[in-house]
Amino acid sequence: MGAYQLDDLIAKWKLAEVTPEQTIGQILLLLQALVERLESLERQIKRQRNLLN
């Protein structure tokens, strides 16, 4: 199951095209993707710092 883009999710929620449970599930998927991106950036920064030292 893929996550909607946030703007699409908000629009669907406003129009009652998704249930509250679906909305929460989609928010969790979006949050998971953000966490993965943040962790990737943190690893990149750590590698760059190690190269400079």
N, CA, C and O atoms as CSV, one atom per row, in Angstrom:
chain,resi,resn,atom,element,x,y,z
A,1,MET,N,N,0.848,-1.183,0.000
A,1,MET,CA,C,0.000,0.000,0.000
A,1,MET,C,C,0.887,1.236,0.000
A,1,MET,O,O,1.743,1.391,0.870
A,2,GLY,N,N,0.686,2.098,-0.957
A,2,GLY,CA,C,1.468,3.318,-1.032
A,2,GLY,C,C,0.785,4.457,-0.309
A,2,GLY,O,O,-0.425,4.454,-0.085
A,3,ALA,N,N,1.586,5.412,0.041
A,3,ALA,CA,C,1.047,6.581,0.731
A,3,ALA,C,C,0.684,7.660,-0.282
A,3,ALA,O,O,1.382,7.861,-1.276
A,4,TYR,N,N,-0.409,8.341,-0.014
A,4,TYR,CA,C,-0.759,9.518,-0.805
A,4,TYR,C,C,0.247,10.613,-0.496
A,4,TYR,O,O,0.879,10.607,0.560
A,5,GLN,N,N,0.391,11.544,-1.414
A,5,GLN,CA,C,1.143,12.752,-1.094
A,5,GLN,C,C,0.312,13.517,-0.057
A,5,GLN,O,O,-0.915,13.424,-0.049
A,6,LEU,N,N,0.977,14.261,0.805
A,6,LEU,CA,C,0.291,14.924,1.905
A,6,LEU,C,C,-0.831,15.837,1.419
A,6,LEU,O,O,-1.925,15.825,1.983
A,7,ASP,N,N,-0.571,16.624,0.383
A,7,ASP,CA,C,-1.615,17.521,-0.129
A,7,ASP,C,C,-2.836,16.742,-0.619
A,7,ASP,O,O,-3.975,17.149,-0.393
A,8,ASP,N,N,-2.579,15.604,-1.300
A,8,ASP,CA,C,-3.681,14.772,-1.777
A,8,ASP,C,C,-4.468,14.185,-0.607
A,8,ASP,O,O,-5.698,14.144,-0.626
A,9,LEU,N,N,-3.743,13.737,0.400
A,9,LEU,CA,C,-4.403,13.162,1.575
A,9,LEU,C,C,-5.291,14.196,2.259
A,9,LEU,O,O,-6.428,13.901,2.629
A,10,ILE,N,N,-4.774,15.390,2.422
A,10,ILE,CA,C,-5.560,16.451,3.063
A,10,ILE,C,C,-6.822,16.749,2.248
A,10,ILE,O,O,-7.908,16.906,2.806
A,11,ALA,N,N,-6.667,16.822,0.939
A,11,ALA,CA,C,-7.831,17.093,0.081
A,11,ALA,C,C,-8.860,15.975,0.205
A,11,ALA,O,O,-10.054,16.247,0.329
A,12,LYS,N,N,-8.412,14.722,0.173
A,12,LYS,CA,C,-9.329,13.587,0.298
A,12,LYS,C,C,-10.007,13.578,1.670
A,12,LYS,O,O,-11.190,13.257,1.785
A,13,TRP,N,N,-9.246,13.932,2.706
A,13,TRP,CA,C,-9.810,13.971,4.059
A,13,TRP,C,C,-10.890,15.059,4.151
A,13,TRP,O,O,-11.957,14.834,4.722
A,14,LYS,N,N,-10.604,16.231,3.586
A,14,LYS,CA,C,-11.587,17.317,3.623
A,14,LYS,C,C,-12.873,16.948,2.911
A,14,LYS,O,O,-13.957,17.378,3.307
A,15,LEU,N,N,-12.751,16.150,1.859
A,15,LEU,CA,C,-13.921,15.736,1.083
A,15,LEU,C,C,-14.537,14.441,1.609
A,15,LEU,O,O,-15.468,13.901,1.011
A,16,ALA,N,N,-14.015,13.952,2.720
A,16,ALA,CA,C,-14.488,12.700,3.336
A,16,ALA,C,C,-14.355,11.521,2.385
A,16,ALA,O,O,-15.197,10.622,2.375
A,17,GLU,N,N,-13.288,11.530,1.582
A,17,GLU,CA,C,-13.024,10.417,0.660
A,17,GLU,C,C,-12.171,9.329,1.304
A,17,GLU,O,O,-11.974,8.264,0.720
A,18,VAL,N,N,-11.670,9.594,2.497
A,18,VAL,CA,C,-10.930,8.590,3.263
A,18,VAL,C,C,-11.486,8.587,4.684
A,18,VAL,O,O,-11.905,9.619,5.208
A,19,THR,N,N,-11.479,7.416,5.285
A,19,THR,CA,C,-11.971,7.302,6.657
A,19,THR,C,C,-10.900,7.827,7.615
A,19,THR,O,O,-9.739,7.966,7.228
A,20,PRO,N,N,-11.280,8.118,8.856
A,20,PRO,CA,C,-10.265,8.517,9.837
A,20,PRO,C,C,-9.173,7.451,9.993
A,20,PRO,O,O,-7.999,7.785,10.158
A,21,GLU,N,N,-9.555,6.183,9.941
A,21,GLU,CA,C,-8.566,5.110,10.082
A,21,GLU,C,C,-7.609,5.088,8.898
A,21,GLU,O,O,-6.405,4.894,9.071
A,22,GLN,N,N,-8.147,5.288,7.687
A,22,GLN,CA,C,-7.285,5.345,6.502
A,22,GLN,C,C,-6.351,6.546,6.582
A,22,GLN,O,O,-5.177,6.458,6.223
A,23,THR,N,N,-6.884,7.666,7.054
A,23,THR,CA,C,-6.075,8.877,7.178
A,23,THR,C,C,-4.925,8.653,8.153
A,23,THR,O,O,-3.789,9.032,7.871
A,24,ILE,N,N,-5.210,8.050,9.279
A,24,ILE,CA,C,-4.159,7.765,10.264
A,24,ILE,C,C,-3.116,6.827,9.662
A,24,ILE,O,O,-1.916,7.043,9.834
A,25,GLY,N,N,-3.560,5.800,8.964
A,25,GLY,CA,C,-2.629,4.877,8.319
A,25,GLY,C,C,-1.738,5.588,7.314
A,25,GLY,O,O,-0.533,5.339,7.257
A,26,GLN,N,N,-2.326,6.463,6.532
A,26,GLN,CA,C,-1.550,7.221,5.552
A,26,GLN,C,C,-0.552,8.159,6.237
A,26,GLN,O,O,0.583,8.299,5.783
A,27,ILE,N,N,-0.974,8.790,7.314
A,27,ILE,CA,C,-0.066,9.666,8.065
A,27,ILE,C,C,1.110,8.868,8.616
A,27,ILE,O,O,2.247,9.339,8.594
A,28,LEU,N,N,0.842,7.667,9.107
A,28,LEU,CA,C,1.922,6.819,9.615
A,28,LEU,C,C,2.894,6.442,8.504
A,28,LEU,O,O,4.105,6.427,8.724
A,29,LEU,N,N,2.380,6.137,7.308
A,29,LEU,CA,C,3.259,5.824,6.182
A,29,LEU,C,C,4.126,7.032,5.802
A,29,LEU,O,O,5.319,6.891,5.533
A,30,LEU,N,N,3.514,8.205,5.785
A,30,LEU,CA,C,4.269,9.423,5.490
A,30,LEU,C,C,5.328,9.684,6.557
A,30,LEU,O,O,6.452,10.072,6.235
A,31,LEU,N,N,4.978,9.476,7.811
A,31,LEU,CA,C,5.917,9.665,8.909
A,31,LEU,C,C,7.082,8.691,8.792
A,31,LEU,O,O,8.235,9.068,9.003
A,32,GLN,N,N,6.784,7.451,8.459
A,32,GLN,CA,C,7.834,6.448,8.286
A,32,GLN,C,C,8.799,6.863,7.176
A,32,GLN,O,O,10.013,6.731,7.331
A,33,ALA,N,N,8.273,7.359,6.068
A,33,ALA,CA,C,9.127,7.808,4.958
A,33,ALA,C,C,10.005,8.976,5.387
A,33,ALA,O,O,11.175,9.042,5.011
A,34,LEU,N,N,9.450,9.897,6.170
A,34,LEU,CA,C,10.232,11.035,6.652
A,34,LEU,C,C,11.348,10.591,7.591
A,34,LEU,O,O,12.465,11.103,7.516
A,35,VAL,N,N,11.055,9.654,8.460
A,35,VAL,CA,C,12.060,9.140,9.387
A,35,VAL,C,C,13.200,8.477,8.608
A,35,VAL,O,O,14.373,8.671,8.928
A,36,GLU,N,N,12.850,7.701,7.593
A,36,GLU,CA,C,13.876,7.043,6.782
A,36,GLU,C,C,14.758,8.065,6.080
A,36,GLU,O,O,15.976,7.895,6.020
A,37,ARG,N,N,14.156,9.125,5.549
A,37,ARG,CA,C,14.938,10.178,4.886
A,37,ARG,C,C,15.838,10.897,5.879
A,37,ARG,O,O,16.993,11.188,5.569
A,38,LEU,N,N,15.327,11.184,7.060
A,38,LEU,CA,C,16.118,11.858,8.083
A,38,LEU,C,C,17.299,11.002,8.515
A,38,LEU,O,O,18.417,11.502,8.647
A,39,GLU,N,N,17.056,9.717,8.733
A,39,GLU,CA,C,18.140,8.817,9.131
A,39,GLU,C,C,19.199,8.728,8.045
A,39,GLU,O,O,20.389,8.652,8.350
A,40,SER,N,N,18.789,8.735,6.788
A,40,SER,CA,C,19.734,8.713,5.675
A,40,SER,C,C,20.588,9.976,5.669
A,40,SER,O,O,21.803,9.907,5.482
A,41,LEU,N,N,19.960,11.119,5.873
A,41,LEU,CA,C,20.709,12.378,5.939
A,41,LEU,C,C,21.683,12.392,7.104
A,41,LEU,O,O,22.808,12.872,6.968
A,42,GLU,N,N,21.259,11.869,8.249
A,42,GLU,CA,C,22.142,11.814,9.412
A,42,GLU,C,C,23.359,10.942,9.132
A,42,GLU,O,O,24.473,11.282,9.530
A,43,ARG,N,N,23.150,9.810,8.443
A,43,ARG,CA,C,24.278,8.940,8.091
A,43,ARG,C,C,25.237,9.647,7.138
A,43,ARG,O,O,26.454,9.522,7.274
A,44,GLN,N,N,24.691,10.392,6.172
A,44,GLN,CA,C,25.531,11.130,5.231
A,44,GLN,C,C,26.362,12.183,5.946
A,44,GLN,O,O,27.548,12.340,5.658
A,45,ILE,N,N,25.757,12.896,6.863
A,45,ILE,CA,C,26.473,13.931,7.620
A,45,ILE,C,C,27.579,13.298,8.453
A,45,ILE,O,O,28.694,13.816,8.515
A,46,LYS,N,N,27.264,12.177,9.090
A,46,LYS,CA,C,28.261,11.489,9.912
A,46,LYS,C,C,29.449,11.042,9.056
A,46,LYS,O,O,30.600,11.200,9.464
A,47,ARG,N,N,29.176,10.485,7.871
A,47,ARG,CA,C,30.263,10.062,6.967
A,47,ARG,C,C,31.116,11.248,6.551
A,47,ARG,O,O,32.343,11.156,6.529
A,48,GLN,N,N,30.467,12.365,6.221
A,48,GLN,CA,C,31.211,13.558,5.807
A,48,GLN,C,C,32.082,14.084,6.940
A,48,GLN,O,O,33.220,14.492,6.709
A,49,ARG,N,N,31.560,14.077,8.152
A,49,ARG,CA,C,32.343,14.536,9.305
A,49,ARG,C,C,33.548,13.626,9.537
A,49,ARG,O,O,34.640,14.094,9.857
A,50,ASN,N,N,33.333,12.317,9.370
A,50,ASN,CA,C,34.434,11.365,9.551
A,50,ASN,C,C,35.508,11.569,8.502
A,50,ASN,O,O,36.689,11.384,8.798
A,51,LEU,N,N,35.142,11.943,7.293
A,51,LEU,CA,C,36.113,12.187,6.238
A,51,LEU,C,C,36.953,13.435,6.524
A,51,LEU,O,O,38.127,13.498,6.158
A,52,LEU,N,N,36.350,14.415,7.173
A,52,LEU,CA,C,37.043,15.660,7.489
A,52,LEU,C,C,37.982,15.536,8.672
A,52,LEU,O,O,38.898,16.344,8.825
A,53,ASN,N,N,37.765,14.532,9.511
A,53,ASN,CA,C,38.601,14.364,10.708
A,53,ASN,C,C,39.768,13.481,10.468
A,53,ASN,O,O,40.562,13.245,11.380
